Amino acid sequence: MAEAPISPVSLTWFKSSYSGASTTECVESARLSDAMAVRDSKIPDGPILTFGGDSWRRFLAAVPIEM
């Protein structure tokens, strides 16, 4: 059975902490029950990528943390 499409309106989106008000390169994320959704903030009605919980955790573990 195919999954129903995700409605961007029904999600609570948040921007990366590295995104500033003057930048044009920004992604937004939203928590799903067992995954994460990601979209381009400049195209809020555009495509949404979803990543399962394990994939998202591996991604975050691989991102270098700069202080």
Beta strands, then each sheet from edge to edge (+ up, - down):
strand 1: 13-15
strand 2: 27-31
strand 3: 35-40
strand 4: 49-52
sheet 1: 1+ 2- 3+ 4-
end
